Amino acid sequence: MRLVPIVLVISALECMRGVTVSPACKCISYESSHTKVGYFTSPNFSQPYPDGIHCLLYTFVGEKDEMVELTLLEFDLQAPFHDSCDDAVTMYLDLKQPAVNEYTKPDAVLCGSIYNIPSVHYYSTKNILMFEFKSDDIRSNNTGFQGEFKFLKQDLFSTNGDLVSNTNCDYIIDSKGKLRRGKFFSPGYPSFNKMKSIHCKYTFAGSHNQRVKLYFKKVTLKGTESSCISSRDKILVHDGDSIESAVIAEYCDTESLVEVFSTGSNMLVQLFAKTIKSTEGFEASYEFIDDSIYPSSELSSTEPDREGGSTDLGSPSVVDCDRIIRSVNQAGQPTVSGNFTSPNYPNPYPANIQCRYTFIGKGRERVQIKFADFDLYHPTKESEECRCQCDLNARVTDKYSRSGDPEFSSSDTHPFCCVDVDIVEISTIINGESADVDDFCGKAESQMVMSSGAKLTVTFMSFGALNGATRDNRGFLGQYNFVTNFGIETGEMANDSACGFIYNSSVTKSGTFNSPNYPGRYPRNTECHFMFYGFPEEQVRIAFTYFDIEGIYPCLGNTESDYVEFSNFRASVDRKLPRYCGGNKPRVQISDGQFFRVTFKSNSMFDATGFDAKYQFIDVSNADETHAPSSSGRNKEKSRHKHNKGRSTTVQTPPSSAAGNINNQQASDSSAKTSGGGGSPSSTSSNGICLSCTCIFMCMQVSWCFFASSFIILAASIVVIDIVVSSRSSYRHVFLICSKLISIKKSYCSI
């Protein structure tokens, strides 16, 4: 039965005891002293609302220790016209008293349909919430709105921890002083907050035999479609109690139901919010877990016995083959890698069984799976495809009833409806839900598979023998690895990024790098950064030997595309360099200066094989040296990239420790963008060359390798004229420069 609130239509002064938006305002008031839960509607709902409503105020007033929650169940107003709402609901969420006027700044203005508004949930920061409804004088058929209100206790969203003195939002959460589990929130959550220049720290301190488990139920930040490295609002999770501890997770947009495990007893969460836009923040829980406590069903591996024989698992009806494999065993020792097998391997496995192998890592760890031997029963010799041509809506009730799965529902469907196909399914957790990664059957050759987080599940299902046939297939031998490097074997891992790699010219002048898990499919919901640091007189050259990134050009967020992007700045988008995705392999990239960044980002939907690339640090200090064939190509590329006169070549050095200080990163980028470089006599001619050749070299981007020769001759002529006029250099020096330019085709079209 619905609770009907007490609705009072009275004068504005009686309702609000203060100044109104307009003297003509009418007010509808709801107070928690009458009811804690109720419903509200627009006039005449669900018929079209009247036109000419100049001001109708809805006021919700709770007790001092309460807050107001509004949930819009239906919403249908006139659509916005030129980004202006003539019919609108205007929300006021941050009020100290029930009073608004024309100077009160609204927190949200809503119009259009329920699909146009940013959220259906709105919360007051204190015990008062108000919103104004207005309509213009044009008659419409829109029905208005209906919603539910609740008065909630404010301590439902209080962080279970000790607030550090002289701070606004720094907390210490100790397993000794508080409960072993609790909740923590961003400031003001769940109300929309203007979190400008907020920096909060949540430090979790467990005992020596404990680990920390965090569960982010909901994260809503004002992220961009760019990578997290350029976002001003973000959450960093450190595997330790210091900002210098390695970052193991990073969130900058909207996430939900994400788990993070520490490798030790401490963990640090940093919240940075530097925008002036409204955002909810985050809601999360924590738990201190004893390493010494393991359920009896958890084993460190499921390998065959030492003599290589089979493990007797009994008859098919009583086979117990579910296994949980952690990166830390019962003795607290790391289990980095190992094997897992089908029952009875290498002898034939039983029919009518279902086995689940669950792998759980910690910290940065990802689970990597590959099958060394794979031989499952398949009904046809001609085809070993997992998918059969049959009714995809068929129920596989027999499989679950035989396995005794308590979660089985008669409405469950399975995409592989042919029950005579034995199969291995691999799934990972994305946004709190199980997502299928890959499937194998028959004698399929498997590629490496990697989890998107610290958890991965392998499910093996065998069904009844077809026409009474017996199985003689040996099953599978799988190999697992808990890796912290995402399958990227080159470079040095950075502490300030969950997946970051540093390449220093002081270590090696050239090498390779690749996407996570290459040549297997890259994991979803993954962002990796490759930072290249050269010496002051070097540039970075990148060329791709393989490229397969799921997406649709121009690889923007509205196309749900994965992408690779480039930047001459550490933590800023380089807008002159496009993104790449699909099969459109990037052309050779050459940095403006000594630093270059390559970023790879995948979403939660699809995946592909990824990329393999080469890098080279090119010394450009002496253009006259003939032993460096790529230097001339570099000079021309430098001219092509330098759109701004005198771009700074300030030395950027990689962080010696975890550069968790975002302010320093952005200051470095700001310096690189704004510092001047032109004006000296020595730089005049080179800047003139760049300006003269920019248009020509932009055209060469389209068809460089096909028409390079003719463009080079024209470019060389312009360079000669520019040098002679601006610097009056000797003809011998001009001839040398022109000779160098002619080698561009060779150095640019191949690596």
ABEGO torsion letter per residue (X at the ends): XBBBBBBBBBBAAAAAGBBBABAABBBBBBBAAABABBBBBBBGOABBBBBGBABBBBBBBBBAABBBBBBBABBBBBBBBGGBBABBBBBBABBABBBBBAABBBABBBBEBAAABABABBBBABABBBBBBBBBABBBABAEBBBBBBBBBAAAABBBBBBBBGBAABBBBBAAABBABBBBBBBGOABBBBBBGBBBBBBBBBBAABBBBBBBABBBBBBBABBAAABABBBBBBBEABAABBBABBBABBBBGBBBBBABABBBBBBBBABABBBAEBBBBBBBBBAABBBAABBABABBBAAGBBBBAEBAAABBABBBBBABBAAGBBBABEBBBBBGOABBBBBGBBBBBBBBBBEABBBBBBBABBBBBBABAABABABBBBBAABBBAAAAAAAGBAABBAABBBABABAABBBBBBBBBBGGBBBBABBBBEABBBBBBBBABABBBBBBBBBBBBGGBBBABAEBBBBBBBBAAGGBABEBBBAABABBBBBBAAABABEBBBBBGOABBBBBGBBBBBBBBBBAABBBBBBBABBBBBEBOAGBAAAGBBBBBBBABAABBBAABBBBBEABBBBBBBBABABBBBBBBBBAABBBAEBBBBBBBBBAABAABAABAAAAAAAAAAAAABABBGBBABBBBBBABBBABAAAAAAAAAAAAABBABGBAAAAAAAAAAAAAAAAAAAAAABAAAAAAAAAAAAAAAAAAAAAAAAGBBAAAAAAAAAAAAAAAAAAABX
